[in-house]
Amino acid sequence: MAEQKFTVWQRLSRTFGPQATMDQQSPIFKFDKTQLLKTTDKQDYEREKLEAQQTMYIGKQWQKVEGNLYQQAVYYEPTRMASYYDYESMEYTPEISAALDIYAEESTTPDQDGHIIKVYSESKRIKQVLIDLFV
């Protein structure tokens, strides 16, 4: 079966879009190190060892992100509407209103090339993906 290649937007839509399953269980990474690191070549051993370290790191990062998302939903969501009311009331203070208008104008005005945002990255691949996504 041919492997389908999805764009970044399609992958993000599948992950966070309306058809995404939000009740996913966090991935569980379990490895038997004696089996995982069995190689006859030192270079293969180092590569397998690095892959195992990276996978364990990703698993720990996933748990942190999942915990932070839960904490954010529980603690910050009730104050979101109050914050919107605060921001809306800022519009009626002349100094803050003028600053917000200037900020909005400057952040949405295209430059001489017609671009609203500029993408900077040392990686050509990342830069091209971001340009395709946003420009």
C-alpha positions as CSV (number, residue, x, y, z in Angstrom):
1,M,0.0,0.0,0.0
2,A,1.4,3.4,-1.0
3,E,2.3,5.7,1.8
4,Q,0.2,8.9,1.7
5,K,2.1,12.1,2.0
6,F,0.2,14.8,3.8
7,T,1.0,18.5,4.1
8,V,1.7,20.1,7.4
9,W,-1.8,21.7,7.3
10,Q,-3.5,18.3,6.7
11,R,-1.5,16.6,9.5
12,L,-2.4,19.4,11.9
13,S,-6.1,19.2,10.8
14,R,-6.1,15.5,11.5
15,T,-4.6,16.0,14.9
16,F,-6.6,19.0,16.1
17,G,-9.5,19.3,13.6
18,P,-13.1,18.3,14.1
19,Q,-12.5,14.7,13.2
20,A,-9.7,14.4,15.8
21,T,-10.3,12.0,18.6
22,M,-9.9,14.1,21.7
23,D,-10.1,11.2,24.1
24,Q,-6.8,9.7,23.1
25,Q,-4.7,8.0,25.6
26,S,-1.2,9.2,26.0
27,P,1.4,7.0,24.3
28,I,3.2,4.5,26.5
29,F,6.8,3.8,25.6
30,K,8.2,0.6,27.1
31,F,11.4,-0.9,25.9
32,D,13.4,-4.0,26.9
33,K,16.9,-2.5,26.8
34,T,18.6,-5.9,26.4
35,Q,16.7,-6.6,23.3
36,L,16.7,-3.0,21.9
37,L,20.4,-2.5,22.2
38,K,21.6,-5.9,20.8
39,T,23.9,-5.1,17.9
40,T,27.2,-6.4,16.6
41,D,28.4,-3.0,15.4
42,K,29.4,-0.1,17.7
43,Q,27.9,2.4,15.3
44,D,24.6,0.6,15.3
45,Y,24.7,0.4,19.1
46,E,25.3,4.1,19.4
47,R,22.4,4.9,17.0
48,E,20.0,2.5,18.8
49,K,21.1,4.0,22.1
50,L,20.4,7.5,20.9
51,E,17.0,6.5,19.4
52,A,16.0,4.9,22.8
53,Q,17.1,8.1,24.7
54,Q,15.2,10.3,22.3
55,T,12.1,8.1,22.5
56,M,12.2,8.2,26.3
57,Y,12.6,11.9,26.2
58,I,9.6,12.3,23.9
59,G,7.5,10.2,26.2
60,K,8.4,12.4,29.2
61,Q,7.7,15.5,27.2
62,W,4.3,14.2,26.1
63,Q,3.4,13.6,29.7
64,K,4.5,17.2,30.7
65,V,2.5,18.7,27.8
66,E,-0.6,16.6,28.6
67,G,-0.4,17.7,32.3
68,N,0.1,21.4,31.3
69,L,-2.9,21.2,28.9
70,Y,-5.1,19.8,31.7
71,Q,-3.9,22.4,34.2
72,Q,-4.5,25.1,31.7
73,A,-8.0,23.9,30.9
74,V,-8.9,23.6,34.6
75,Y,-7.3,26.8,36.0
76,Y,-7.3,29.3,33.2
77,E,-10.5,28.7,31.3
78,P,-12.8,30.2,33.9
79,T,-10.9,33.5,33.8
80,R,-10.9,33.7,30.0
81,M,-14.2,35.5,29.7
82,A,-13.2,37.9,32.5
83,S,-10.0,38.6,30.6
84,Y,-12.0,39.4,27.4
85,Y,-14.1,41.9,29.3
86,D,-10.9,43.5,30.7
87,Y,-9.5,43.8,27.1
88,E,-12.7,45.2,25.8
89,S,-12.8,47.8,28.6
90,M,-9.3,48.8,27.6
91,E,-10.7,50.0,24.3
92,Y,-12.5,52.8,26.2
93,T,-9.3,54.2,27.7
94,P,-7.9,56.7,25.1
95,E,-4.2,56.0,25.7
96,I,-4.6,52.3,25.6
97,S,-7.0,52.4,22.7
98,A,-4.5,54.4,20.6
99,A,-1.7,52.0,21.5
100,L,-3.8,49.0,20.5
101,D,-4.8,50.7,17.2
102,I,-1.1,51.4,16.4
103,Y,-0.1,47.9,17.3
104,A,-2.9,46.3,15.2
105,E,-2.0,48.5,12.3
106,E,1.7,47.8,12.4
107,S,1.3,44.1,12.9
108,T,-1.0,43.7,9.8
109,T,0.7,46.0,7.3
110,P,2.6,44.3,4.5
111,D,6.2,45.3,3.8
112,Q,7.6,46.5,0.5
113,D,7.5,42.8,-0.8
114,G,3.9,42.4,0.1
115,H,4.5,40.0,3.0
116,I,3.0,40.5,6.5
117,I,5.3,38.1,8.2
118,K,9.0,37.2,7.6
119,V,10.3,33.7,8.3
120,Y,13.7,33.3,9.8
121,S,15.3,29.9,10.4
122,E,18.7,28.4,10.0
123,S,17.1,25.3,8.6
124,K,16.1,25.6,5.0
125,R,13.5,22.8,5.4
126,I,11.8,24.5,8.4
127,K,11.9,27.9,6.6
128,Q,10.3,26.4,3.5
129,V,7.5,24.7,5.5
130,L,6.7,27.9,7.4
131,I,6.7,29.9,4.2
132,D,4.3,27.4,2.6
133,L,2.1,27.5,5.7
134,F,1.9,31.3,6.3
135,V,3.0,33.3,3.3
